[in-house]
Amino acid sequence: MNAPHSSLSSRTGHAPTPADLTIDDVRAAAERIAGAVVKTPMMHSRTLSEITGAQIWLKFENLQFTAAYKERGALNALLQLTEEQRSRGVIAASAGNHSQGLSYHGTRLGVPVTIVMPRTTPTVKVMQTESVGGNVVLEGETFDEAYAHACELEKERGLTFVHPFDDPHVAAGAGTVALEMFEEKDDLDCIVTPIGGGGLISGMATVARALKPDMEVVGVQAGLFPSMFARIKGEDRDCGGDTLAEGIAVKRPGDFTSQVIADKVDDILLVDEPSLEKAVSLLLQIEKTVVEGAGSAGLAAVLDNPERFAGKSVGLVLCGGNIDTRLLANVLLRDLARQGRLARLRVTLQDRPGALFRVMRLFNEHNVNIIEIYHQRIFTTLPAKGLITDIECEARDAEQVDKLVAALREAQYKVQVVELN
C-alpha cells in the first residue's frame, strides 16, 4: 500500500509538516465552521470526579448532529476546496464517523461524497452515512484495506481525497474542540484524548501548547491497536483484534499527525477492553449519555491510572456516540456481570424428580432472581443419571451471590461460578 497522503498534499504537492498546523489555523477553522456545527456543552461531573479522584470535565462531542467531533475537520476541509474540486466530488476511507461528517456537510454544500468503509464497519454507521447522503462502498476487512481501495477510486474518478486524520485542515477543525474547552475552563491541568490516526489530538495539542504550554497532554489508544504508541516509542507491537473502540482501531497512524504528536504530546496510555466497557457503562449510568468505545477511552485511562491524575483538573472528550444498540446492551450486561449483579451458576444435579425444585427453593430463600435455566444431559462427563444446570441469575450485589453459593455448597451441591472473560 502507498504511504498515506492527505487532501492537502494532493493540492499543494508537498507532504504536510507540523508547521502547517498552528493555533491561527485552528482559530480560522473555528470561524469557518461557526454555526454549521454544534458548540457542544462541557460539564463538570461530580460523580465521576468522586470515583476517579480527579476533577473530571466532559466535552460532549457525541451531541453533534452526526454524533461525533469528526464533522469539524471534514467541514473545514470541504470549505477550502476549489469550485472544480467541489463539482467533481470528494472521497474518503473511514470506519464511520468521518464518513458521516463528510457526507452530511458535503451533501449540505452540494459536494458529491464517496465513502469506502471496511466490511467490518458496524451496520449503524453504514446506515447513518447513507442517510446523510454518502455513497458507501464496502471494501476490505480493515481500515488500511479500505484506504487502499479509496486511493484507487480517487485516481480513477478524479476525486479529491479528504483524509480522516492525516491532513492539517482536518486536524485544525478537530482542534476547535480544544478552543471551546478552554473557553469554558481555562485552568485545566490536563487533557486526555483518544488517538486513532491522531487528527483529534494533533489539533487539540496544538491549541494546548499555544494557550497553556505547561499543561499535560495525554493520548489514549486501545490496547489491541497501539499503532501510534508503538511509533512514538519506537516499539514493534502487533495491531489487531475485535476492539470495542473500532473508531480508533487504526493499524497505521498518520505521518503528519505522528510528527505533531511526537512534538506536542506528553504521553500515550493504553487501555484494555474491560476498561473501555466499564467506561461506556459508567457514562451511560452516571451521565446518562451514550458513547462509543472510542469516546470512552479518555475516561478508561483515568480510571486505570488514578494516581497519575489524582487531584488534577482533567478535560475528557467524548468524541463519538455511534454505537450499535445490541453491542451497547451487551456491554451493559457484561458490566453488571463484572459487578456481581448478574451471575451464572453451574450446578451438578441428579436427574430425578424434584431435584431442580429443591435448588430453586434456595434461590428463593436468598431473594436471588432467576433469569434463565439451561439443562445439559447429553454433552457432559457425568454419569447417565447426572445433569448440569446453568442458572443465570440477578442479585443485589456480589455478596448476595456469594451467600447463595455458600448455601448451595452447604446443601452438598457442586457449584461453579462461571467467570466472565
Summary of the structure (lengths in Angstrom):
residues: 421
radius of gyration: 24.7
end to end distance: 35.9
largest distance: 80.8
contacts: 1551
relative contact order: 0.12
helix: 48%
strand: 19%
